Amino acid sequence: MTDVLVEEYLDHIQNEIGLSGAFTVLAIMNMAYGVYRDNLTKAARSCASFPTGDAKSECMLKFKMAAVRKLLNDLKKAKSKCSKEPKPEKCAIKMNKKIASVQKKWASLNKQARMMRSRVRTASIAAAKVKRGTK
């Protein structure tokens, strides 16, 4: 459903509004970040039931990762529209830069997720040992 909306939005920008070049790229990025922001609002509501600490952080991190993944997919889809621009090479370069920065964000979140899983696993093992009475 969202993919159809993205396609319609991109077509609307290029056809009806008549924006081209840098304006189209900016409009696409604005739309993609709107999707990212909206997903984080849903995350805050969904994770409100968790107490503070690792459980809430892990919940928020899952939503952030999903939002960044969605943003990355939308940017890649938007990059394919660069071929319709007056200067497709320039558009592709701008989109590649934006995609690279979002991929860095994804790598950072992925690293945080691995560290958090490790920390939760260590805490679970320690709690089990305390429960059994061993050190």
C-alpha positions as CSV (number, residue, x, y, z in Angstrom):
1,M,0.0,0.0,0.0
2,T,2.7,2.4,1.0
3,D,4.7,1.6,-2.2
4,V,1.7,2.7,-4.3
5,L,1.4,5.9,-2.3
6,V,5.1,6.6,-2.9
7,E,4.7,6.0,-6.6
8,E,1.6,8.3,-6.8
9,Y,3.4,11.0,-4.8
10,L,6.5,10.9,-7.1
11,D,4.3,11.0,-10.2
12,H,2.3,13.9,-8.7
13,I,5.6,15.8,-8.1
14,Q,6.9,15.3,-11.6
15,N,3.7,15.6,-13.6
16,E,1.2,17.9,-11.9
17,I,3.4,20.2,-10.0
18,G,6.1,20.3,-12.6
19,L,9.0,20.3,-10.3
20,S,12.3,19.0,-11.7
21,G,15.9,18.4,-10.7
22,A,16.9,19.5,-7.2
23,F,13.3,20.4,-6.2
24,T,12.1,16.9,-7.0
25,V,15.0,15.3,-5.0
26,L,14.2,17.6,-2.0
27,A,10.5,16.8,-2.2
28,I,11.3,13.1,-2.3
29,M,13.6,13.3,0.7
30,N,11.0,15.4,2.6
31,M,8.4,12.7,1.9
32,A,10.7,9.9,3.0
33,Y,11.6,11.6,6.2
34,G,7.9,12.2,6.9
35,V,7.4,8.4,6.7
36,Y,10.4,7.9,9.1
37,R,9.0,10.5,11.6
38,D,5.5,9.0,11.5
39,N,6.9,5.6,12.3
40,L,8.7,6.9,15.3
41,T,5.5,8.4,16.7
42,K,3.8,5.0,16.4
43,A,6.8,3.5,18.2
44,A,6.5,5.9,21.2
45,R,2.8,4.9,21.6
46,S,3.5,1.1,21.1
47,C,6.5,1.1,23.5
48,A,4.7,3.2,26.2
49,S,3.6,0.0,28.1
50,F,7.2,-1.1,28.7
51,P,9.0,0.1,31.8
52,T,12.1,2.2,31.3
53,G,15.3,0.3,30.7
54,D,16.4,-2.3,28.2
55,A,12.9,-3.5,27.3
56,K,11.7,-0.1,26.3
57,S,15.0,0.7,24.5
58,E,14.8,-2.6,22.6
59,C,11.2,-1.9,21.6
60,M,12.1,1.6,20.3
61,L,15.1,0.3,18.5
62,K,13.0,-2.2,16.6
63,F,10.8,0.6,15.4
64,K,13.7,2.8,14.5
65,M,15.3,0.0,12.5
66,A,12.0,-0.6,10.7
67,A,11.6,3.1,9.9
68,V,15.2,3.4,8.6
69,R,14.7,0.3,6.5
70,K,11.5,1.8,5.0
71,L,13.3,5.1,4.4
72,L,16.1,3.3,2.6
73,N,13.7,1.4,0.4
74,D,11.8,4.6,-0.4
75,L,15.0,6.4,-1.3
76,K,16.1,3.6,-3.6
77,K,12.7,3.6,-5.3
78,A,12.9,7.4,-5.7
79,K,16.4,7.1,-7.2
80,S,15.0,5.0,-10.0
81,K,12.9,8.1,-10.9
82,C,16.2,10.1,-11.5
83,S,16.3,8.8,-15.1
84,K,13.2,11.1,-15.8
85,E,15.0,14.2,-14.6
86,P,16.7,16.8,-16.9
87,K,20.0,16.0,-15.3
88,P,19.8,12.3,-14.2
89,E,23.4,12.0,-13.3
90,K,23.2,14.9,-10.8
91,C,20.0,13.5,-9.3
92,A,21.6,10.0,-9.0
93,I,24.6,11.5,-7.2
94,K,22.5,13.4,-4.7
95,M,20.3,10.3,-4.1
96,N,23.4,8.1,-3.7
97,K,24.8,10.5,-1.0
98,K,21.5,10.4,0.9
99,I,21.3,6.6,0.6
100,A,24.8,6.3,1.9
101,S,24.0,8.4,4.9
102,V,20.9,6.4,5.7
103,Q,22.9,3.2,5.3
104,K,25.3,4.5,7.9
105,K,22.4,5.1,10.2
106,W,21.2,1.6,9.5
107,A,24.6,0.1,10.4
108,S,24.7,2.2,13.6
109,L,21.3,0.9,14.7
110,N,22.2,-2.6,13.8
111,K,25.3,-2.4,16.0
112,Q,23.2,-1.0,18.8
113,A,20.8,-3.9,18.4
114,R,23.6,-6.5,18.6
115,M,25.0,-4.8,21.7
116,M,21.6,-4.6,23.4
117,R,20.9,-8.3,22.6
118,S,24.2,-9.2,24.1
119,R,23.6,-7.1,27.2
120,V,20.1,-8.6,27.7
121,R,21.5,-12.1,27.2
122,T,24.2,-11.5,29.8
123,A,21.6,-10.1,32.3
124,S,19.4,-13.1,31.8
125,I,22.3,-15.5,32.5
126,A,23.2,-13.6,35.6
127,A,19.6,-13.6,36.8
128,A,19.3,-17.3,36.2
129,K,22.5,-17.9,38.2
130,V,21.2,-15.8,41.1
131,K,18.0,-17.7,41.1
132,R,19.8,-21.0,41.2
133,G,22.1,-19.7,44.0
134,T,25.3,-20.0,42.0
135,K,27.8,-17.3,41.2
